[in-house]
Amino acid sequence: MSPIDSESLHQLVDRERLVSRTAELVQIPSVNPFDQPDADLNDIFGEARVANWMASHLERLGYDVELTEPHPGRPNMVAISPGGDGPMLGLAGHTDTVGIAGCEEPFSGRIADGRIHGRGTCDMKGALVAFIEVAEVLASAGVELSGRLMIAGVADEENVMFGSMALGADGAVCDHLIVGEPTELAICSAHKGQYAFPIRTFGRAVHSSIASTGVNAIAHMTEIVDMLHGYGEELRSGPHHELCGTGTVNPSVIRGGEMVAIVPDWCELQVDRRLIPGETATDVRADLDRRISKLAAGRNDFRWEIGEPIMASGPLDTLATEPVVQAAQRAMASRNLPAGAVAFPASTDAPNLGAPAVVWGPGSLTKAHTIDEYIDIEELVTATHAYLDVVLDIVG
């Protein structure tokens, strides 16, 4: 596509439409129920209404839309454009948000001071609207793509990521991928993975006045906590990834015992282990199993287990030579904006989708999950233009 054609397409990006649609989408609640058994998916919980909203817009634009349910009432939405036999570029994001405790007007979509306010504005409904705006521009101009464009809205990213795991279960969903998490438009080609899991110790409860006849599960857990401290020190001086740094371990939540006058017969510690590229949850679990076994060796009363993972998401490590990285860098450099590849601080569901990916979107991670979440309108507009550039670059 010639520069003149590209410029005319950019002129079709409608700022007011972006703003009004983002506000509209924020006004459609899609709070992740986080496994609450009494969550009413027809109230504020669940992703279905957002998925249907996206589907209706993309069907109108001529996309082939499929809604699938990896969990009842919580669909994934995948829309694929018409196009040629070239590569497929994916624009993907999650349709769920975190909760709204402490938020005064979480679903207002209020527009003030150059910002759109409300739950999900930056994490990540703004990016979803930007994706649809790109599709709107291409369709209105009658652009025939040499490849195809996939736009996906996936469920449950904020919890265990069952949406992206289901979507990518059979392999890569596209050839190149952008995930629009809030990075302040920094191009993130790598991030750590997350392996979160419980460790449990088991004792024998007796009256605390005869504590020596019991087995204190909390006391045994303190030894594990001490071991994890040393383990963390090893990680900080261990293998180092160019963008992600080193792995980390954090004891996050601890529970145990029933009452003060009873020797506790159980204790549970939830641990958060961040994985650098090259590490796997399987290897980490085996390493921790070995370390705890060494602690408990020869002590029949030291009983423990590592439970099933609470979260297991892989690291991302996309090569600098991948077309999606280079196209994103060209798009940013053409606007005199920072174009270097960096690491995203958090984990995402990008690795579950199987394709070479960048995490790259409008909004700040410092505002995601906060009671005053917002997105800057100018950044949302810039993101839309940059996404359009990448689409034209890869499948135009």
Sequence and secondary structure as in RCSB ss.txt:
>XXXX:A:sequence
MSPIDSESLHQLVDRERLVSRTAELVQIPSVNPFDQPDADLNDIFGEARVANWMASHLERLGYDVELTEPHPGRP
NMVAISPGGDGPMLGLAGHTDTVGIAGCEEPFSGRIADGRIHGRGTCDMKGALVAFIEVAEVLASAGVELSGRLM
IAGVADEENVMFGSMALGADGAVCDHLIVGEPTELAICSAHKGQYAFPIRTFGRAVHSSIASTGVNAIAHMTEIV
DMLHGYGEELRSGPHHELCGTGTVNPSVIRGGEMVAIVPDWCELQVDRRLIPGETATDVRADLDRRISKLAAGRN
DFRWEIGEPIMASGPLDTLATEPVVQAAQRAMASRNLPAGAVAFPASTDAPNLGAPAVVWGPGSLTKAHTIDEYI
DIEELVTATHAYLDVVLDIVG
>XXXX:A:secstr
  HHHHHHHHTT  HHHHHHHHHHHHTS  B  TT TT  TTTTB SHHHHHHHHHHHHHTT EEEEEEEETTEE
EEEEE    SS EEEEEEE  B   TT SSTT   EETTEEESTTIIIIIHHHHHHHHHHHHHHHTT   SSEEE
EEEES TTTT HHHHHHTTTS SSSEEEE   STT EEEEE EEEEEEEEEE B  BGGGGGGSB HHHHHHHHH
HHHHHHHHHHHTS  BTTTB  EEEEEEEEE S TTB  SEEEEEEEEEE TT  HHHHHHHHHHHHHHHHTT T
T EEEE   SEEE  EE  TTSHHHHHHHHHHHTTT    EEEESS  SGGGG S EEE  SS TTTTTSTT EE
EHHHHHHHHHHHHHHHHHHH 
